[in-house]
Amino acid sequence: MRLNPLLSQLRTYPQVALDQKKREVQRAGRALYDLGTGDPLEPTPPDIRAAIRDAVPEISQYPTVRGPLALRQSIAGYMGRRFGLSLDPEREILPTSGSKEAIFHLPLLVIDPRAEDRLVIAPDPGYPVYARGALFAGGEPYYDRLSDDFVQRPWELPTDVLRRARMMFINTPHNPSGAVTPREALQRTWEVCRDHDILLVNDECYADVYADAPPPSLLEVAKTGALVIHSLSKRSGMTGYRSGFIAGDADAVRAFAELRVNLGVAPQDIVNEGATVAWADDAHAAERRAVLAEKKRVFTALFEELGLTLVASQASLYLWFKPPPGLDDEQYALKLLDVGIVVSPGRYFGVTDAGNGYVRAAMVPPLAQCREAAALWRDVHRTL
Ligand SMILES: Cc1ncc(COP(=O)(O)O)c(C=O)c1O
């Protein structure tokens, strides 16, 4: 069978050494402390689960693309409380099956594969789906290489790149670095995109995952030409349910709804019922944040003691830091795996070399396990 060549071209980082060592630790029956994958282990709040269970219908029918109005109203309520925004649930909000599918499908909205101007700008290191969605839509990814504070500054990009771009993904709070883009930088980013007719999309799936100051939304700056993507995955512990939304520019939201008639990815109604409850409640998100802050304290105290440099890490599930002198990110990750601690070498998140020399730790295991992992981590440094 002749397959789409993109399928074989898309690179996943060869994690051979790390995967092999992980298997060895598991085979030896030793405990694994998985700070690798960003899939939190705290339970989904009981009232959300109950709403989903109670919604199972006797007769199953297709969900609508735009989802129930009650859900869009619940989302509008959340955006009002959280960011002080006033959004029209009829025109400016559209439920999605998590943020990933929205990210993957959004380039289809603006990319003409035959046009010269078909760049999609995405942060690097970054979530790989920005570039993948661009490629499958026939666009061309442009990797915006981040460094130092890991904030995107598109006004520093070459004019030719901006001229040929149709879409720009930004991601604040940022995976993998946890960097938060300040409001002034969001404003400047939006102005650059307005001047070049680029659809600006902020992936805000970590907007409610922070330990200190709440990160701003792009929509606080402007709605025209701007979309945000939100998700219940990390906010409400619902990665398995696939529930999120896009919001912002009414024309873009309408066009995306029209496009989605073809896709069959509208969230299921039972999930929508749970999502309506989840977006209406902030208390459970605050409780999850308190647990996250406690976990972060365990590791930031450890890093300080060990002299490891923390970089960015203002929000999100992640701590982003430099390995000790003499070890690169992958070598250090392998050392930590000796005692069963799994972290992600920064190079795994980059197409350029921007992630090299950094390590990401995801605050995923329960607090007690984080404390155990920190003790073992300290031991590793005694033998370095
Ligand atoms: C930056 C970023 N965007 C999107 C996603 C996908 O999230 P969702 O579960 O909402 O599809 C992730 C998942 O880890 C992520 O890190």
The ligand as a MOL file (V3000), in Angstrom:
LIG
                    3D

  0  0  0     0  0            999 V3000
M  V30 BEGIN CTAB
M  V30 COUNTS 16 16 0 0 0
M  V30 BEGIN ATOM
M  V30 1 C 1.0400 22.1110 25.2100 0
M  V30 2 C 0.0180 21.0420 25.1070 0
M  V30 3 N -1.0440 21.2410 24.3170 0
M  V30 4 C -1.9980 20.3110 24.1880 0
M  V30 5 C -1.9130 19.1070 24.8550 0
M  V30 6 C -3.0060 18.1060 24.6460 0
M  V30 7 O -3.9280 18.2000 25.6550 0
M  V30 8 P -5.4070 17.6220 25.5530 0
M  V30 9 O -5.4470 16.4900 26.5240 0
M  V30 10 O -6.2920 18.7410 25.9330 0
M  V30 11 O -5.6480 17.1680 24.1630 0
M  V30 12 C -0.8320 18.8450 25.6950 0
M  V30 13 C -0.7290 17.5720 26.3950 0
M  V30 14 O 0.1490 17.2680 27.1330 0
M  V30 15 C 0.1630 19.8490 25.8160 0
M  V30 16 O 1.2250 19.6720 26.5980 0
M  V30 END ATOM
M  V30 BEGIN BOND
M  V30 1 1 1 2
M  V30 2 1 2 3
M  V30 3 2 2 15
M  V30 4 2 3 4
M  V30 5 1 4 5
M  V30 6 1 5 6
M  V30 7 2 5 12
M  V30 8 1 6 7
M  V30 9 1 7 8
M  V30 10 2 8 9
M  V30 11 1 8 10
M  V30 12 1 8 11
M  V30 13 1 12 13
M  V30 14 1 12 15
M  V30 15 2 13 14
M  V30 16 1 15 16
M  V30 END BOND
M  V30 END CTAB
M  END
